[in-house]
Amino acid sequence: MRTVIIGSGLAGLAAAYRLAEKGEVIIIEKEPEPGGMASSYSIGSPHLGSYHIEKYYHHIFAGDKEIITLTEELGLGARLEWIRGTTGYYFNGKVYPMNTPSEILRALPLLDVVRLAWLVLKAKAIKDRTPYDNIAAKKWIIDTAGESVYRNFFEPLLQSKFGDNKELVSAAWLLGRVQIRSNRGAKGERLGYMRGGFHALVEAMADSIRQRGGKIISGTVSKIDIIDGAARGVVVNGEHIPCDRVISTAAPHMLEKIVDTGLPGYDMDIRYQGTACALFGLIDRIMDDTYWLNIKADVPFGAVIEHTNFIPQPDYGEHLVYVTSYFQSPDSVLWRAGDEEVIEMYQKGMEKLFPGFRRKVKWWRLRRDMDTAPVYEVGYGKKVLPYETNIKGLYLAGMFSEANYPERSMNGSIMAGFKCADAIIKAEESR
Ligand SMILES: Cc1cc2nc3c(=O)[nH]c(=O)nc-3n(C[C@H](O)[C@H](O)[C@H](O)COP(=O)(O)OP(=O)(O)OC[C@H]3O[C@@H](n4cnc5c(N)ncnc54)[C@H](O)[C@@H]3O)c2cc1C
């Protein structure tokens, strides 16, 4: 039995990891290296030779059970560390730390803090988020805690995460997010990171798949062959690869284009947003202690993430800062402009917030992708795609799966890959 998996992101790798002993597995990846959104740069360093750093900033949460268990299974458990991830909020020309209740009290009016605390308590008490899929987050926040809490606290967060789509986002997404993020205690939240980078996890998964006979090959799948109602092969760079089943981890609107018959019965029109994320190597730090800074200012990015205020600078021999923005359409200047132009826009913005920034820059990298996160808009819950489709032999796992709702994550994609593989194993066993 041969399984072809489209995509070597964490969903594809997780599915292959679980299926490698059950038959032949071939992963096909259009990018030069595995990992998808969780892939890394290899940066040359005079002190260290080279090191790996994620193209997009990544950390995990204490509740991310699948990735923690998998890390241990692969012998990488000792590298996973739980570190205080300090957050801040830039507004009115100043960085406000936002880690502890007392810091939040300093940044927001007292009445807003009381209302915010009430909203968090209410959100944490909600067990079934389903009914909130039909309500806009904005409406729920204003109804629960008032206009001022929305404007002062949530609107900038929603703006930095969803841009012009912020008013479309559902309360179910917000509740899921509050439930994950409100677990912070008096000293602030601890976040998980793999020392040396999540690259080690991607590599260990890929190695384990290869050692058990699986293949990861380079190419773009341009077509899934449906013969007599069943997925029977794929076309890669013009070559037909026959198989018994296909797992797609590609964004639904991309998948729809490559399935012969379309996918009747499913809503493939899931809106995604893109990301333009710059990584700067610096000679010096830009903030005292803040790791994650959300921004309310007239600059073309929504967050600045000083990675070396999270993971110690000696791991890299230099300071590392991400400057990032989501964008909502291919017409965005962040997608259309050349790399240098985007970097120039970002550096100009950084100069406004942190005068002298340019002088600290040693090098930069820019990563941009169109399909980096589904927009969890009102009604999204009904669009979540199943692991097993109504086309025989066609399976799905990825950011659009139930395991990634209401927030996509590395953990969610690993869980989606595992669940998809389990569905295949179950279907085989019942034949
Ligand atoms: C800016 C940013 C920050 C993030 N931060 C965090 C974080 O802090 N913590 C966290 O847990 N998660 C974070 N995530 C989310 C996490 O990275 C993703 O949810 C997860 O990696 C997605 O894995 P996936 O396999 O589902 O999808 P992807 O990683 O998108 O993998 C899909 C793969 O399929 C390939 N592909 C698509 N079409 C084809 C084709 N036709 N032929 C061949 N190959 C194809 C793609 O190249 C890609 O490699 C972040 C993501 C981004 C973008």
The ligand as a MOL file (V3000), in Angstrom:
LIG
                    3D

  0  0  0     0  0            999 V3000
M  V30 BEGIN CTAB
M  V30 COUNTS 53 58 0 0 0
M  V30 BEGIN ATOM
M  V30 1 C 4.0360 33.7510 11.6010 0
M  V30 2 C 3.7030 32.4310 12.2380 0
M  V30 3 C 3.9320 32.2430 13.5870 0
M  V30 4 C 3.5920 31.0460 14.1790 0
M  V30 5 N 3.8400 30.8750 15.5120 0
M  V30 6 C 3.5090 29.7120 16.1030 0
M  V30 7 C 3.8100 29.4830 17.4610 0
M  V30 8 O 4.3990 30.3350 18.1390 0
M  V30 9 N 3.4510 28.2910 18.0020 0
M  V30 10 C 2.8140 27.3170 17.2920 0
M  V30 11 O 2.5280 26.2550 17.8310 0
M  V30 12 N 2.5160 27.5160 15.9820 0
M  V30 13 C 2.8400 28.6790 15.3810 0
M  V30 14 N 2.5590 28.8590 14.0710 0
M  V30 15 C 1.7220 27.8850 13.3770 0
M  V30 16 C 2.4540 26.6400 12.9150 0
M  V30 17 O 3.6900 26.9690 12.3140 0
M  V30 18 C 1.5580 25.9600 11.8910 0
M  V30 19 O 0.2580 25.8100 12.4090 0
M  V30 20 C 2.0590 24.5720 11.4980 0
M  V30 21 O 3.4570 24.5620 11.3280 0
M  V30 22 C 1.3510 24.2060 10.2120 0
M  V30 23 O 1.7490 22.9270 9.7730 0
M  V30 24 P 0.9680 22.2530 8.5540 0
M  V30 25 O 1.7220 21.0200 8.2010 0
M  V30 26 O -0.4650 22.1110 8.8770 0
M  V30 27 O 1.0130 23.3140 7.3790 0
M  V30 28 P 2.2810 23.8760 6.5910 0
M  V30 29 O 3.3890 24.0840 7.5220 0
M  V30 30 O 1.7600 25.0310 5.8010 0
M  V30 31 O 2.6850 22.6930 5.6090 0
M  V30 32 C 2.1030 22.4870 4.3630 0
M  V30 33 C 3.2290 22.0820 3.4270 0
M  V30 34 O 2.6710 21.6860 2.1730 0
M  V30 35 C 3.5210 22.1500 1.1460 0
M  V30 36 N 2.7100 22.1830 -0.0710 0
M  V30 37 C 1.5560 22.8810 -0.2790 0
M  V30 38 N 1.0720 22.6610 -1.5100 0
M  V30 39 C 1.9150 21.7650 -2.0950 0
M  V30 40 C 1.9450 21.1360 -3.3770 0
M  V30 41 N 0.9760 21.3580 -4.3070 0
M  V30 42 N 2.9680 20.2860 -3.6470 0
M  V30 43 C 3.9510 20.0300 -2.7370 0
M  V30 44 N 3.9600 20.6210 -1.5100 0
M  V30 45 C 2.9600 21.4610 -1.1890 0
M  V30 46 C 3.9820 23.5070 1.6360 0
M  V30 47 O 5.1450 23.9320 0.9890 0
M  V30 48 C 4.1860 23.2250 3.1300 0
M  V30 49 O 5.5160 22.8170 3.4070 0
M  V30 50 C 2.9680 30.0120 13.4220 0
M  V30 51 C 2.7880 30.1860 12.0480 0
M  V30 52 C 3.1600 31.3800 11.4490 0
M  V30 53 C 2.9520 31.5560 9.9740 0
M  V30 END ATOM
M  V30 BEGIN BOND
M  V30 1 1 1 2
M  V30 2 1 2 3
M  V30 3 2 2 52
M  V30 4 2 3 4
M  V30 5 1 4 5
M  V30 6 1 4 50
M  V30 7 2 5 6
M  V30 8 1 6 7
M  V30 9 1 6 13
M  V30 10 2 7 8
M  V30 11 1 7 9
M  V30 12 1 9 10
M  V30 13 2 10 11
M  V30 14 1 10 12
M  V30 15 2 12 13
M  V30 16 1 13 14
M  V30 17 1 14 15
M  V30 18 1 14 50
M  V30 19 1 15 16
M  V30 20 1 16 17
M  V30 21 1 16 18
M  V30 22 1 18 19
M  V30 23 1 18 20
M  V30 24 1 20 21
M  V30 25 1 20 22
M  V30 26 1 22 23
M  V30 27 1 23 24
M  V30 28 2 24 25
M  V30 29 1 24 26
M  V30 30 1 24 27
M  V30 31 1 27 28
M  V30 32 2 28 29
M  V30 33 1 28 30
M  V30 34 1 28 31
M  V30 35 1 31 32
M  V30 36 1 32 33
M  V30 37 1 33 34
M  V30 38 1 33 48
M  V30 39 1 34 35
M  V30 40 1 35 36
M  V30 41 1 35 46
M  V30 42 1 36 37
M  V30 43 1 36 45
M  V30 44 2 37 38
M  V30 45 1 38 39
M  V30 46 1 39 40
M  V30 47 2 39 45
M  V30 48 1 40 41
M  V30 49 2 40 42
M  V30 50 1 42 43
M  V30 51 2 43 44
M  V30 52 1 44 45
M  V30 53 1 46 47
M  V30 54 1 46 48
M  V30 55 1 48 49
M  V30 56 2 50 51
M  V30 57 1 51 52
M  V30 58 1 52 53
M  V30 END BOND
M  V30 END CTAB
M  END
